[in-house]
Amino acid sequence: MKIYDVLIIGGGVTGVMTARYLSTKTCSVALCEAECDVAMGATRANSAIVHAGYDAKPGTLKARLNVRGNKLMKELGAALDVPVKEIGSHVIAFDDTDMKHLKGLYEKGIANGVPGLRIIDRDELRAMEPNVSEEAVGSLWAPSTAITCPYGITIAAAENAATNGVEFYFNFRVTDVSSVGEIYYVTDGEETIAARYIVNCAGVHSAEIAEILGEHDFPIEIIPRRGEYIVMDKICGKMANSTLFVTPSERGKGILVSPTVDGNLLIGPNAYPIDDADDTSTTQMGLREITEGAHRIMPTVDTRNAITSFSGVRPTPNIYDFYIKASEQMPRVIHAVGVESPGFASGPATGEYIAELLQDSGLVLEDKTDYIPTRRADGNHKHFNEMTDEERAEAVRKNPAYGKIVCRCETITEGDLLDCMDSPIPAVTIDMLKSRTRAGMGRCQGGFCSPRVAVLIAEHEKMTLDKVTKRGGDSWLVLPKENDKKGGE
Ligand SMILES: Cc1cc2nc3c(=O)[nH]c(=O)nc-3n(C[C@H](O)[C@H](O)[C@H](O)COP(=O)(O)OP(=O)(O)OC[C@H]3O[C@@H](n4cnc5c(N)ncnc54)[C@H](O)[C@@H]3O)c2cc1C
């Protein structure tokens, strides 16, 4: 049995950025993930804001990792060809009390080292954001805030890690851990992975992993808190130039209005504790609440242009800060627990920090001489809709599949989809292809392309259509033909 130096549990932004950072070093790394892809937890469904770092209390780990993560996320986007757009953000004040609060945020931001912060008045705000409510009296402007696609950049980082030797185990939900000598044996009940060091990055389930590891008095409790969103059609994408927050309250950063990196407009989230940490449903009441919240910032947002809704679950801990530290009970175990917002923005810095903790626990890390900085050994790959006319002509000449449009809303070709099926982390479900190419994310929400994508997967994987799933597990799209049923399904 292969014994890895490090096994990372959980393939969200925290686990993947740790894997990517470690892949620049001379150690063997595996990452196991309960779902069929990376970025299937909170990393999939959030506001996608690379926060500037003025919100966290100075001196906390949150503040430090957020500010460094903001810088590193932009560098990572440039290295892996994933757009990270520095569009800035406003925290909007509606009265004098809010304005006083902004001063507090400004001071925290200065203490945290956030560049370019300014408190601006109503006129300057309206000049920058003409659609903002007339009730707004000023804002805190943070030019270093950015937007990106949270799962897009996590997938790109995972492919880069895989290119550099990290081994991914999908559909591997850790159920038990044992140890013999210095080796941990981690199992999902069927397969076992052996490693010297374990990094627990299991998001809303990270406290449960601590329990599975045998830490019965684990000090952190996770309270899952769901946040719902509405995505507006691209015709609304230019209503805001930057991310627009309200002044935060005790319940969090509040409901925002923000352009997305793909040109849509996003409104949300609310925040409610839930019992089932995996419940990502949306509710009529919640969607009404976020519509009202968005109208407070921008009264002209028209939800008749909504194309979809979704929700994500925050792994909110019972302490203020991230709990990222070496286990107090188990040797060679690092926990990344309670990584709530700004956990996405902090991701690349968190990966770096976890590597430091591993070194402090005895892992020897040296720079790899043959590290490949791109997603694939042969470079970063552009999609058809990102190519110039000349590049498109060349792509179709080399591979006629680039001449066949599969998703009309987002101009995704058969060539783009086949390319993702052959990538370092092969995309073999409808949602894996969707999150890599945006096929199915346009105005028709996959009504046109989903059946075609399913047929392509079946042909490429040489399987029957009834084996194709939306997102792994039993999320099949069609029933087997009557004659193929063996004892019913
Ligand atoms: C509504 C909302 C809005 C947010 N907005 C922002 C924002 O704008 N900016 C920002 O910086 N942050 C934001 N956040 C926070 C951010 O999304 C999280 O901090 C970050 O995604 C956490 O990443 P993670 O990798 O720690 O956890 P996750 O992304 O949840 O990943 C954990 C992974 O572990 C896997 N796993 C769980 N149990 C097991 C097991 N037993 N075996 C194997 N694998 C397992 C899960 O399947 C999952 O993929 C927001 C969060 C939410 C919910």
The ligand as an SDF file (V2000), in Angstrom:
LIG
                    3D

 53 58  0  0  0  0  0  0  0  0999 V2000
  -23.5850   31.9820    1.7640 C   0  0  0  0  0  0  0  0  0  0  0  0
  -22.0920   32.0820    1.8290 C   0  0  0  0  0  0  0  0  0  0  0  0
  -21.4400   33.2270    1.3620 C   0  0  0  0  0  0  0  0  0  0  0  0
  -20.0560   33.3350    1.4320 C   0  0  0  0  0  0  0  0  0  0  0  0
  -19.4220   34.3750    0.8070 N   0  0  0  0  0  0  0  0  0  0  0  0
  -18.0680   34.4380    0.8150 C   0  0  0  0  0  0  0  0  0  0  0  0
  -17.3740   35.4300    0.0820 C   0  0  0  0  0  0  0  0  0  0  0  0
  -17.9530   36.2030   -0.6720 O   0  0  0  0  0  0  0  0  0  0  0  0
  -16.0290   35.4960    0.2120 N   0  0  0  0  0  0  0  0  0  0  0  0
  -15.3360   34.6530    1.0110 C   0  0  0  0  0  0  0  0  0  0  0  0
  -14.1300   34.8000    1.1320 O   0  0  0  0  0  0  0  0  0  0  0  0
  -15.9600   33.6420    1.6500 N   0  0  0  0  0  0  0  0  0  0  0  0
  -17.2950   33.5050    1.5580 C   0  0  0  0  0  0  0  0  0  0  0  0
  -17.9470   32.4790    2.1740 N   0  0  0  0  0  0  0  0  0  0  0  0
  -17.1590   31.5200    2.9430 C   0  0  0  0  0  0  0  0  0  0  0  0
  -16.4670   30.5120    2.0320 C   0  0  0  0  0  0  0  0  0  0  0  0
  -17.3600   29.9950    1.0780 O   0  0  0  0  0  0  0  0  0  0  0  0
  -15.9150   29.3910    2.8970 C   0  0  0  0  0  0  0  0  0  0  0  0
  -15.1390   29.9670    3.9250 O   0  0  0  0  0  0  0  0  0  0  0  0
  -15.0100   28.4530    2.1180 C   0  0  0  0  0  0  0  0  0  0  0  0
  -15.6180   28.0540    0.9090 O   0  0  0  0  0  0  0  0  0  0  0  0
  -14.7050   27.2480    2.9840 C   0  0  0  0  0  0  0  0  0  0  0  0
  -13.9730   26.3480    2.2100 O   0  0  0  0  0  0  0  0  0  0  0  0
  -13.5890   24.9350    2.8030 P   0  0  0  0  0  0  0  0  0  0  0  0
  -12.7310   24.2850    1.8030 O   0  0  0  0  0  0  0  0  0  0  0  0
  -13.0350   25.1230    4.1670 O   0  0  0  0  0  0  0  0  0  0  0  0
  -14.9750   24.1830    2.9640 O   0  0  0  0  0  0  0  0  0  0  0  0
  -15.9000   23.5300    1.8220 P   0  0  0  0  0  0  0  0  0  0  0  0
  -15.8460   24.2930    0.5710 O   0  0  0  0  0  0  0  0  0  0  0  0
  -17.2320   23.3240    2.4320 O   0  0  0  0  0  0  0  0  0  0  0  0
  -15.2050   22.1430    1.5370 O   0  0  0  0  0  0  0  0  0  0  0  0
  -15.2590   21.0770    2.4570 C   0  0  0  0  0  0  0  0  0  0  0  0
  -15.2480   19.7990    1.6570 C   0  0  0  0  0  0  0  0  0  0  0  0
  -15.0930   18.6850    2.5320 O   0  0  0  0  0  0  0  0  0  0  0  0
  -15.8540   17.6120    2.0050 C   0  0  0  0  0  0  0  0  0  0  0  0
  -16.1400   16.6640    3.0860 N   0  0  0  0  0  0  0  0  0  0  0  0
  -16.9690   16.8450    4.1400 C   0  0  0  0  0  0  0  0  0  0  0  0
  -16.9940   15.7240    4.9020 N   0  0  0  0  0  0  0  0  0  0  0  0
  -16.1490   14.8410    4.3220 C   0  0  0  0  0  0  0  0  0  0  0  0
  -15.7580   13.5120    4.6310 C   0  0  0  0  0  0  0  0  0  0  0  0
  -16.2440   12.8370    5.7060 N   0  0  0  0  0  0  0  0  0  0  0  0
  -14.8780   12.8750    3.7980 N   0  0  0  0  0  0  0  0  0  0  0  0
  -14.3840   13.5140    2.7100 C   0  0  0  0  0  0  0  0  0  0  0  0
  -14.7340   14.7800    2.3670 N   0  0  0  0  0  0  0  0  0  0  0  0
  -15.6040   15.4310    3.1650 C   0  0  0  0  0  0  0  0  0  0  0  0
  -17.1120   18.2830    1.4670 C   0  0  0  0  0  0  0  0  0  0  0  0
  -17.7710   17.4770    0.5200 O   0  0  0  0  0  0  0  0  0  0  0  0
  -16.5600   19.5750    0.8880 C   0  0  0  0  0  0  0  0  0  0  0  0
  -16.2680   19.4770   -0.4830 O   0  0  0  0  0  0  0  0  0  0  0  0
  -19.3130   32.3180    2.0610 C   0  0  0  0  0  0  0  0  0  0  0  0
  -19.9660   31.1570    2.4960 C   0  0  0  0  0  0  0  0  0  0  0  0
  -21.3280   31.0200    2.3400 C   0  0  0  0  0  0  0  0  0  0  0  0
  -21.9800   29.7320    2.6970 C   0  0  0  0  0  0  0  0  0  0  0  0
  1  2  1  0
  2  3  1  0
  2 52  2  0
  3  4  2  0
  4  5  1  0
  4 50  1  0
  5  6  2  0
  6  7  1  0
  6 13  1  0
  7  8  2  0
  7  9  1  0
  9 10  1  0
 10 11  2  0
 10 12  1  0
 12 13  2  0
 13 14  1  0
 14 15  1  0
 14 50  1  0
 15 16  1  0
 16 17  1  0
 16 18  1  0
 18 19  1  0
 18 20  1  0
 20 21  1  0
 20 22  1  0
 22 23  1  0
 23 24  1  0
 24 25  2  0
 24 26  1  0
 24 27  1  0
 27 28  1  0
 28 29  2  0
 28 30  1  0
 28 31  1  0
 31 32  1  0
 32 33  1  0
 33 34  1  0
 33 48  1  0
 34 35  1  0
 35 36  1  0
 35 46  1  0
 36 37  1  0
 36 45  1  0
 37 38  2  0
 38 39  1  0
 39 40  1  0
 39 45  2  0
 40 41  1  0
 40 42  2  0
 42 43  1  0
 43 44  2  0
 44 45  1  0
 46 47  1  0
 46 48  1  0
 48 49  1  0
 50 51  2  0
 51 52  1  0
 52 53  1  0
M  END
$$$$
